[in-house]
Amino acid sequence: MRAFPIALLLLACACIAPSVLPSEERDASTQTTPRAWRPAQAADLPGTYVSQELSGRLATVLRLLVYDFHTTGTYTGAALLDDAPPRFEVLSGTWSFDPPLLVLDDAPPAKLEVAEDGALRLSGPQGSVVLGREERR
């Protein structure tokens, strides 16, 4: 008795016309507009940032970076190290800026650039990191 309604339902579903998208609309788009970078100024730095891209040697030892830069010349943050098992390391210290170079504590200077959306790019001999600006809640 139930077989008839189920068969009718299957037949009705088979009669629905398929939707076909043109091939250029089928692929998932992962393309993003490349960011335009300019030399940063000290006023660009204060805020909270989370890593979006890591390259070079940095990418082999880090999974994630979070920084909070303060106008007072101090910073705090955390680095998720790619250890076995992964572990966080707490970061804090002072920063100084001598355009275009950012210096964290006594580390070698990194070239600092900023994008229109507020993202920062730090580049140095160990690689580069793109940090996206996070809005405070």
Steps between C-alpha positions, in 0.01 A plus 500: 500500500783743585701405191269692270539845670879455521520402133283801411730729700809359327336543161410863582858572607631352178287743301659811649712675240865518604664839544821535306746779569743616235846354566647838601242519783555145629846536647539633849677832486804531722647801326540809710597844394871547568567752773680820417771561760651834601771584753349512848504790741513468878129590522413190293634258760283524816225236501440128516613272218478130412724331244341425164809389307840372610787438258865405509655339807225653715246272335697191601494579873181704552134419450353828622604840633289748696627847589352794686711812446446794735565870438730492803761304302415168664346183359358173618402190308527128450668268253371151429815297436491201268648262757392146584260568660439861391535754781441869561775739600399829661664809352545842655748782480570832337495616141668786321452627148758665277324514162474260333642270767321357802710365787352273766723503807853410385393296196629585152290771332215407266374707210146616587235566236127565526207427267187706448299260719742555791687171462872508578780318321828445685791374290843395615776246439294215657193558280193715507168512680176671399298602803131583462360774722238380748224727622474531875166401647 
